[in-house]
Amino acid sequence: MDVQETHIRQILEGAKQYQVPLYQRPYSWQSKQLDRLWEDIVKLSEDRRTDPSASHFMGSLVLALGQVGPNGLEFLVVDGQQRLTTISIFLCALRDYVRDHNPGQPMLSDQIHEQYIADRYKQGDDRLKLLPTQADRDPYRSIVERASGADSKTGVGTAYGYFRRQLELTDDPDDPNDIQRIQDAVLDGLAFVSITAKDSDNVYRIFESLNNTGMRLTQGDLLRNYLFMRLGTRGHEMYTTWWLPLQRRLSPADLEQLFWLDAVAEYPTLKQSDIYTFQHARLEKLDNDAIIAEIKRYAGLSELLANMRNPEVAADDPEREGELDEQVRKRLLRLRAWGTTTVDPLLLRLLSLRQKGTATSEQIARAMSAIESFLVRRVIVGGPGAGINRVLLATSSELRADLPVDVAVLQYLSSGRKYFGTDDRVRAAILNEPFYLRGRKNQQKLILQWLDESFGSKEGVNFDKATIEHVLPQTLTPAWRRQLEADIRAGESVEELHESILHTLGNLTLTAYNSELSNGDFVNKRIEFAKSGIRLTNQLAQSADWGRDEIAARGKRLADIAISIWMAPLTPDKAVDSGVQWSTAHKAIMAIPAGNWTTYGDLAALIGTHAVPMGQHVAAVRIPNAWRVLQSAGTISPGFRWYDPSDERLPQDVLEAEGVPFDVRGRADESRRLHAVDLAQLIGEGAVEDETEEQYGSELPFVEQLSSRQTPTTVHGTMELMNEWRRMGGTLEYGTNDEVSCFLIAPSAQPGMTIWPLVIYPSGSVEVVFQHLSRRAPFDSLLLREEFRGLLSEIRGIDIDPNRLSLRPSFSLELLGGIEERRRLAVVLAWFLAQLPSAQLAGA
């Protein structure tokens, strides 16, 4: 057994090949893991500017030594293949980025290719430094060979496209060395412990130990054991008096969370996986009296955390007092409803300051109001999702001690590039930008709900059944088209006007009758709006028509209300007030898969500008995939030019080679078009429910929502399909958003490998989760997803566009009310289960 610390340069240099055995699962990293690795790489590259020896530990790499011959050393990768494959994909992306941006210096990209990707002295697959498992070899060869369509919809292609986009977005034109620092950080800074064995029996014992399926102790368990091991005979009294009430007060997950929340308030970069190591090192320096004081302190913090989790006053529960101050309770409930846990360390810090007597309830209520204002305004102006967690985690440790806590919180959130929207920016965003594509679905609904509550109606409104309604509908009917034709301006099409105003806040409201209203004309919608108890909706009945001017006028009124509810930052944020967020458009263009196209109008709607400036911007800036952006009719823009003046290819020929058909008039196939909503989904900014590996809701709220919104026939059919899924061996899990969704979870014997084909929404749709399936074997195969789509589309009432195999198309829930349609859908679901690996069907 050979164990040593090593780096990527040492691993990949020389005559070596790493083979991933065929029995290993295919490449399965998703955006969550890719984001984490990229953030670590960027941080490491910055750290190495001041400390060239800085490194980042990537874990273990377990290898079995294979053949030793004239071709060099061969190793089987027993554990660590996902990390090693990801880094190899990154190096391919880096090589191509360096090649494209240094056309006069081909040796820079050739060096990366020949030293770390492929050996030019070998042939075929022998030349590859890494040989993935069989399922990944074709897409991996494509990126190694720089083949067309390397950014395919496979897991490997998606990861390659991800790193290409990140390199484009990260490269600072004013810093000539930033990409080189990233390259050096990956090659010399990412460290592994390499465990190499000649005896395969030893290797598999290590692998079994690393991947055992038994119940591991949580970090909370480990810390508790350590604390009471230290106390010896004094431990019994402390456990009974202090620890046992603490343990009853919190769930096991919250107990572990408490230790992290306590530490991260001072050390915002601390990872949750490092809680035990950090706290152990800190506690080891204390004597036993100090350990006892720590247990008492944790007990006090546990009371605060319990109130954070459930601030409602509980008169019938003598063991839980709840939050007694009305304003603090209101703010806690609103932040809990918002659904971000990264604000928890700051909330715990605020409550502990009050517990110590250094802050008043009024001050911490205002501080919480500042946090809510920051979160809401950031969504309205389209602040990027990346980075907000770091901001919230860092706030606790950055607060000025010489200021009242509410002033300190607002001042910190107002400083730097945090996308805290000013009044002017909020007004502009509400009038021009696609609110429906900003933030999470539940956050959009909360903002609308809070706007409505600001009217101060004395009648309580139950918002549980309400969903977001587009007054001007997403699908244009002839009547709505005639309405918009009267509003178009010179050089503008109905489609461009529709895209530009459709998703703005002025066109959105809340209603419990979304399915009934649907695409109905405004005359009929007004009748239903007049009946609504939701003031935001009821007031719409006062309008005689609904078009550009009415939407703009309502947007102005809502902007005034929003500015009055949510406080502004103390200082302007230049990152927000700089105008159009072009980087979001760049990200979307780079995410367009081969075989698809979009329009300048779709991109403009995504970021809240217009098609003309978008076309001018795309023409002036170097953006990968720019040839996939067309005019609204699907034609090539007359002004399109390749960035390389010597490139004489016709854009239509390139698109046709990628799989986009054109008609005889030079118009691209409409079914291959990606609209603004599709683009938002691709870059993770769509108004869709988060895909989480575990859902924590329960069946009762789902059934209640289903029964209140659908006809008895549809309810019966839905419940029958759910029961049929259970009979097949599947399980049902439920979302935790305001609209409780139902996930059809396939049976699985593989921990952490959850897969589901459909999600049912009680508001009236069934979502086919191709986007989720594209990252799960075996449905990461485009051909298998296409077969699934074809089988579904044979059912009457389901018509899924072939162009949606990386998105989340849906069909009407009413279909389940038909006996024959439901039976045929059950047959397709049985086919779905039959495609899964046998390990996943244990117990089916």
N, C-alpha and C positions, 0 to 999 in steps of 0.2 A: 504494500500500500504506500503510494507516494502522495503526500499532502503538502501543498505549497501555495502561497499567495502569488497571484499572477495578474497580468493586465491584458487587455484586448490585443495590444500590439504583439505581446509574447505568444498569445494563444493562436493568432491567425498568421503570423509571419512564418516563412519557411515552408518546407515540403511536408505539410500536414493536411489531413482531411478529417472533418468531423461528420460522421454519419448519424442521422437520427433514425433509430430502428423503426421498422414498419408498424410495430405494435403500438408505438407512441401515438397519442392523439394528434390530429392536425393542428396547424397554427391557429391559435384562438384568442390572441390578445385583442382587446377592444379599446375604444377611445379612453376609457378610464385608466387602463394600464399605460397606454401610449402617452397620455397627458402627464402621468406621474413621472415616467422616465424622461420625457422631454424637459419638464420643470427641473428635475434633478441634474440633467446635463447642462442646462443654461446656468443654473446656480453654481455648479461645479466650475464651469468655464470662467465665471466672474470671480469665484473664490481663488482660482489659480493665478489671477492677475497679481494678487498680493502674496500668495503662498503657492509657488509652483509645485510643491510636493503634495498639495491637497488631493484627496481621492474620495471616491464614493463606493461603498461596499455593496456589491450586487448579489451576494449570497454564494452558495456553493455550486460548483460545476462537477458533477459526478461522471467520470469517464471509465470506460473499459478499454484497455489497450488491445487493438486488433492486430492486423498484419503489419509487419515491419519488412519492407522490401525496397526495390529500386525506386518505387514511386514515393517513398517517404513513409511517414507514420500514419496509421489509420486508427481513429478512436470512435467507439460507439458512445453517443451522448445518452446516458441513462437518466440524468436529471439536470435541468437547466436549459433544455432545448428551446423553450419559449423565449428566454432572455437572449440566448446566443443567436437565434433566428432573427429576433427583432433588431439586434445590433447589426447583423449582416445586411438586413433590409435597409437600415439607416445608412450604412456605408455606400450602398448602391445609390440611394437618393443623394447623398453628399457628393459622390463621384459625378452624377449627372448635373447637379447644381453647379459644381465647380467648372465642369466642361462648358455649360451654357453661358456662364458669366466670365469666363476667361478664354474666349475663342482663339486668342493668339498664343496660348500656352497649354497645348494639349497634354504636355507631360504631367501637369498637376493632377488631372483626373486619371491619366494612365497609371500613375504611381499608386493611387488608392486602389484601382482595379487590380493591378498585378501583385500588389503586396498583401491585400487583405480580402479580395473577393475571388479571384480566379488565377490559376497558375498558367501562364502562356506556354509553358513547355510541355503541357499535358493535353490530352484530347478528350472529347466527350465529357461525361460527368466526372471523370477523374480529375478534371481541372478545377472543379469547384472546391473552395476551401470548406464550405458547408454544404452537405447534401441532405436536404430536408426529407421528411417522410414522404412516401409515394404520393399522397394526396396533394402535396404542396409543390411538387417538383416542376410541373409545367408553369405555373405562375411565377415561381422563383427563377426559372430559366429565363422567362420573359424580361424580368427586371435586370438580371445579370447581363443579358444580351442586348439590352436597350431596345427591345422590340416594341412595335406600335401597340398601344393599349396596355402598357405595363401597369398603369393605374386602373387595373380591372376591379371588378366587384368582389373578388376573392379576398380572404383575410390578408394574404400577402400583398395583393395589389392595393388594398385599402391602406395598409400600413405604409407602403411606399408613397402613395399619394399624400398621406398625412405628413410625412417627414419633408416631402418636397414643399408643401404649403408652409410648414413651420420655418423652414430655412428661408423661403421667400419673405415671409412676414418679419423674421427676426433680423435679417441682414440690414444693417444701418449703412446707408451710402456714405456717411461721414466717418465711418470707422472701418478702415481697410483690413483690419486684422480680426474682426469678430468671428468670421466663419472659420478661420484658421484656429482660433482659440477653442471653438466648439470641437473641431476635429481632434486637436491635441487632448482635450478633456476626455473624449470618448476613448481614444487609443491608449492614453497613458494614465488616465484618472479613474476609469471604471475598473474596480478590482474584484476578483473572484478568489475564493478558496477552491483550488483545483484538487480534486480527490481522484487519483488514478489507480486502478487495481488491475493486476494481471489475472487474478482469480475471480471469475465471474460470480462465484458464490458470495464473495465478500461484497461485491458491488450491489447485488440485489438485496443483501441484508441492510446495507446502508440506505438503499432506495426505499425499502419497506419501512425503515425507521423514520425517514424523512416524510413519508406519505401515509403514515398509519391513520386508520379511520376511527380510532378510539376517542373517547371524550377527554380532551386535554383540559388542564386547569386553566382558568382564565387568569389574566394578569391581576384582577382583583383578588382572586383566590390566593395567588402567590404572595401578594402584599399582606393580606390578612395573616397567612401562615407565618410570614417573616416577623410581623409585628408581635404576635403572641409567642413565637419562639424566643424572641428577645426578652419578653417579660417574665418568663418562667412562672414561679408560684404566684406572682402578682397578676397574672393574666386572667385568672378566673373572675375576679372581681371586676376588672375592666371590661371583660367580655359581657358579663351580665348587666352591668350598669350602663355602659356606653355603646358597646359594639352591637349587641343584639337589637336594641331599638333602632340603631342606624340601619342595620341589615333588614329589619322589617319595613322600614320607611321606604327603601329603595329596591328596585328590581336588580337582579344580578348585572344587567347591562348598565344601569345607571350607577351602580356601585363602582364598577370599573371606570365609567365615565367621570365620576367624581374625582378620582385621582388624576385623571388627565386634565380636567377643567381647572383644578387647583394649580397644576404646574404650568399649563400653557398660558395662563394669564401673565406670567412673568417671562416665559420662554416660548414665544409664539411659533417657533419652528419645530417644536417637539412633536414627533409623530406619535399617534396613539399606540402603534406597535412597540414603542420604546418606553411605555409608562413604567413597567416594572424595573427596567434597568436604571432609569433616571431616579425614581423614588427610592430604590434600594441604595443607590450611591449617596443620596442625600441623607437618608435615615441612618445609614451606617455610621455617620459622624456624630450622632446624638447619643447622650447617655439615656438610661432608662427613665429618669424623671422627664426628660424632654420627649421621649417616646410616648409617655402617658399624656403629656400635654398635646401631642399631635393627634392622638386618638380622640381626645375631647374636642379638639378643633375640627376634626373631620365630622364628628357628630353634629356640631353646630352648622357646618356647611351642608350636611345632609338635609337638615330642616329647610334650608334655603332652596336646595335643589328640588326637594319634594314640592315646595310651593311654586317653583318655576314650572314644574311639570303639570301641576293642577292647582292654579291660583284661586279657584272658586272657594268661597267661604263655606265650610261644611259644619253647619250647626248640629247635625246629627252624628258627627264623628268626633268624640272628645280627644282622640289622639292626633287629629289633624286640624289645625286652626285655619289654614288658608291665608291668603293675603288680605289683611284688614283694610288697607288704604285703597279707596275706590279707584283713584287715578292710576296707581301702580298696578292694581289688579287688571284694569282695562288695558294698559300697555302690555302687560305680560300675555294676556289672552290674545291680543292682536299679533304680537310677535310670534307666539306659538302657532297661530293660524297661518302666518306667512310661510312657515315650513322650512326654515334654515336653522340647523343646529350649531352652525359656527358662530352664532351670536351668543351662545350659552356661556362661554367663559367671561364675556363682558357683563352679561346680566348677573352672573354669580358674583363678580367683583363689585358691581353696583350695590347689590343687596347686602353683601358683607360689609361694605363701607357704612351703610345705614345701621347694620347690626353693631358695629363698633362705635357708632355715634358720631362719625366724621362726615356724614351726609344726611340730609333730611329726605322724607318721602317726596316732597315737592321737587327737590333737585333730581332725584333719580327718575321720577316720572317724566320730567322734562328731558333728561338724558335719553330715556327710552323713546320719547317722541322724536328726538333728533335722529336716533338710529332708524326708526320707521320712515322718517322723511328721506333719509339717505337711500334706503332700500327702494322706496316707491319711486322717487325721482330718477334713480338710476335705471329702473325698468322703463319708465316713460321715455327717457332720452336714448334708450338702447345701449346702455353701458355694457361692455363685454362680460360674459359670465366668468371667464378666466380672471383670476386675481381678486375677486371679491372675498373669497375665504381668507386670503392672506391679510387683507385690509381689516376684516372683522377680528381675526385672531390677534393681530398686532395692536389693536386699539387699547386693550387693557394695559399693556406694558409701556405704551407711549403717552399716556395721559399726564398732563402737567400737574404736579402736586400743589402748585401755588395758586391754582384756579379752582373755583367751585366745580364740582364734578360735571354738572350739566354743560357748563361753558367749555370745560376741557374736552368733553366728548364731541361737541359741535365743532370746536376749533380743529381737532385732529381730523375729523371726517371731511372738513372743508379744505384741508391742505393737500398739496401735491396733485397727482393725476389719479383721482379716485372716481371720476365721472358722477359727481354730485351735481345734478343739473341746476343751473341758475333759473330764475324766473323766466328770462327771455328764452332760454333754451327749452324749458318745459313748454312754453307757449308754442314755439315753432314745432316741436315734436308732436304735440297733440294735434296741431293743424295739418301737418304734412307727412308724418311718419306712421308706419304700420304697427300700431299698438298691439294688434292681434298676433303679431309675430314676435313680440317682446316677452321675455321671461317665461315663467311656467304658467300653465293653464289656471291653476288655483290662484296664482298671484294676480293674474289679469282680473279674474272674477272678484277677488278681494278688493282691488282698487275700485272697480265699479260699485261694489257693495258699500264701501266706505264713502264714496262720493254720494250715493243715495242716502246713507245714514246722516250725512251732513245737513240734509234738509230738515232734520229734527221732527219727523213725523211722530205723532203720539201713538199711532197704531203700530204695533210690532209686526214686522214682516219676516216670514220664514224664508230665508234665502236658500235652504238646503236643496229645494227642487229646481231652483233657477239655473239656467245655463246662459252662455253668451249668445246673443242673437245679432246677426248682421241685418240692419234695417234694409239697406240696399243689399240684395242677396248675392251670394258668391257665384251663382249660376244665373246668367242673364236670360230672362224670358223676353218674348217680343214686346210686351208692355213696358218692361223696364228699359229695354233697348231704345224704345221711342222716347222714354223720359230723358235718357242721357243724351240722345241725339240733339235735343234742344239746348244742351249745355256745352257741347264741344266747341273748342276754339280753333282758330286757323292752324292747319298742320297737325291737328290732333285727331286720333281715331276714338271711336266709342270704347274699344278695348283698352286703350291707353288711359283714358279717363277712368274707366271702371277699376283698373289695377291701382291707379294712384289714390283713389279715395276709399276703396272698399274696406280696407283693414284699419283705417284711422279711427281714433277714439270717438269722434263725432258720429260715426256710423254704427256704433256698438251700443247695446243695452243688455239688460237682464230680463229673462222671461222664463216662466215654467211651461210655456206653450210653444217651444221652439219647433217641434216637429209639425204642429198644426199650422204655424205661420209659414215656415219653409220659404218657398220662392214666390209666395202670393204677392199680388200687387199692393201698392201702398194704401189704396182705398180700403181694402179688407183688413190690412194690418192695423190701420188707425182704429177700427172698431174694437179690435182685441186689445190694443194698447190702452184705450180709454177705460177698460175694465180692470186694468192692473193696479194692484196695491203698491207697486214699486214706483216711487215718484219719478225716478229717472226714465222709466218707460211710459208712465201715464202722460207725462208732459209732451211726448212725441205726437199725441193725438191733436195737439194744437196746431200742427203744421198742415197746410193744405196739400203741399207737394213735397217730394223728397228727391233732391238732386245735389249738385255741387254746392250751390249757395246755402242750402239748408244745412248740409253737413258741416260746412265751414262755420256757419253762425253758431251751431250747437257746440262745435269744437271750441270756439272762443269762450262760450259760457262755462263749459267744463274746465277749461284752462284756468279761468278766474277762480273757480271753486277749488281746484287742486292746489293752486298757489296759496290760497288762504288756509287750507288744511295742513299742508306739509311745508315746514319751514325751509327756507333757502339756506345755502351755505354762506359762511361769513365772507369768503373771498371767491372770485370767479375761478372756475377750473378750466384752464386753457385747453385741456384735452376734450372737454365737453363743448366749449364755445368756439371751437375751431371750425364748426360747420359740419358738412356731410362726412359720415364715417366711411370713407372709401375703402378702408381695410376690410370691412365686412363684405363689400362687393368683391374685392380681390379674393377673399377666402371662398366665397361662393363660386366664383368662376373657376378657381383651382379645384373645387370639389366636384365639378360636373363630370360624371363618368363618360368614358368613350361610348359612342352610340346614342348620345343625348345632346340636346341643345336648349338654349334659353334665349330670351330677347333682352334688348336694352331696357324695355319697359318693365319686364319682370324684375330685373336687377334694380332698377330705379325704385320700384315699389318696395323692394326689400329694405332699402336704406332711407326712403323718404325723400327722393329727389325726382327728376323727370328724365325721360328717355333721351332727350337731346344732350344735356350735359353728361349723361352717362356714356353716350356714344363717343362724345369728344374725349372723355377721360380714358376710356378703353383704348382709343386710337393713340393717345399720347403716352400711355404708361405701359411698360413691359410686364405683361401678366400671362403666365402659362394658361393654355386652353382658350385664349381669346378668340380663336377661330370657331369656337362652339357658341358664340354669342351672335345672334342674327337679328334682323329687323322683325317687326311684329307679324309680317306676312310669312315669315320663315325663309326669307331671301337673304343672300349675302349683301352686306352693306357695300355700296359702291366705293366708300372710302376705306375699306379694309386693306391693310398692308401688313405683310410679314415684317417682323423686326429685323430679319436678315435681308438686306436689299437684293442679295443674289438668289434668294429663294423664289423659284418660279412656279411652285405648285399652285394649283387652283384650290381654294378653300372647299369648294363643293366636292372635289375629288377626295380630299382628305376626310371630309365628313362621311362620304359614302363608303370609303374604306373602313371607317370606324363603325359602320352599321346604321347610318342615318339615310333612309331612302329619300329621294327627291322626285317631284313630278316633272312633267315636260316643261312646265313654266318656271322651273328652278325654285320651287317651294319645298322646304323640308317637311317631312311627315309630322303632322301635328301630334300624333300619339307619342312621339319621342321628345316632346317639349316638356321642360320643367318650369312650372309656374313659381311665383314668389313663395307660396307655402311649401312647395317641394324643395326649393333652395334652402329655406329656413330649416327644414328637417335635416337636410344633408349636412349642414354646418352646426346642428345642435341648438338652433335658436327657434325652432318651430313651436307652435302652441299645441304641444302634445304631452301626454302624461309621461313622466320619467319611467324608463325601464329599470326596475330595481330587481335584484336577485331574490329578495324576500318581500312579500306583501304581508301587512299586519292587520288589515281590515277583517271584518267578519261578514258572514252571509246575510244576516238580518237586515242591515242598512241597504244592501244591494237589492234584496227582494222588495223592501219597502219602496225604494225609488222606482224599481221596475214596475211594481203594481200601480203606483200613482201616475206613471207616465205613459203606460202602454195599455192596449186593449186586452181583455181577458184571453182572447185567442193567442195573441203574441206572448203574453206572460206564460200561458200554459206551454206553448211550443218551446220557449226559451228554457223553462224548467225541465222539460222532457229531454232536450239536447244535453243539458248539464248532467242529468241523471244517466243518460246514455254514455257520456264521457267517463263518468265514474265506473260504470259497468265495464268499460274497456280497460280499466286499471289506472286511469288518470285521476288527478286531484284538482280541486278548485281553490284558488287563492284570490284575495280581494285587495284592491287598492285602498289608499288612505286619503285620497283627495276628496273634495266636496262631492263630486260625482263618483260613486264607488264602482269601479270597474271590476269585472270578473275575468281572471286569467285561467285558461285551460292548460294546466301544467301536465306535461307528459311524465309517465312513470320513469324513474331514473335510479340507477344504483351507483351513480358516479357523483360523489359530493362536489358541490359547487358548479355542476354542469346542468343548470336548469334550462329547459326548452319548452316553449309553448307556441301553438300555431295560431290561436285566435284570442282576441280580447273582446269581451262583450260590454257595451256601454248602455246603461238603462235609458239614456236619452234617445236611443233608437238606432244604434249602428253596431256592426260587428267588424272589428279591425283585423285584417290579415297582416301579420307582423313580419313581412319580408325583411325589413331593415334589421330586426332582431335575429331572424333565421340566417341571414347572410353571414353571421358571425358564429354560427353553431353547426358543427358537423352532424349529419352529412349535408345539411341544407346550405352550407357555404358553397355548394356546387350550384352554379347558375342554371345548369340543365335540370337539376332536380327541383329547384324553385319554379322553373318554367313549367315543369310537369304538374306540380301542385297547382299553379295558377290555371293551367288548362283544364284540370279536373274540376276545379271550382267553377270555372266559367261555363261548363257544360250544364250547370244547374240553372234552371229558369229563375231569372231575377238577379243573377250575379254576372257581371261583365267587367272583368279586371283587365285594364290596359297592360299589354306586355312590357310597356316602358316603366312599370311601377315595381319592378322586382328588387329594388333596393330601398323602397319606401314603405308606407303603411296604408295601402288602400283599404276601403271599407265597403260593405254592402248593408242594405237595410235590415234592421232587426225584424221587421214585419214578415220577412221571408220565412222565419222559423214557425210562423203560424200555419203554414201549409204542410200537410202530412207528407206528401211526396217529396217536396223540397227538403224537408228536415231529414227524411230517410236517406236521401242521396248525399246530403252533407255528412251524415254519420258514416256512410260508406267511405267518403273521402278522408274523414278523420281516421278511420281504421287503416286506410292506406298510409296515411302520414305516420302512424305508430309503427307500421310494418317496415318503414324505411330506417328506423332508428337502430343503432347497434344493439346487439342482444343484451349487452350489459345494462342498457338503459331500460330494458323491458322486464327485468327481474321483478316478479310479483305481479306482472300485468295479467 
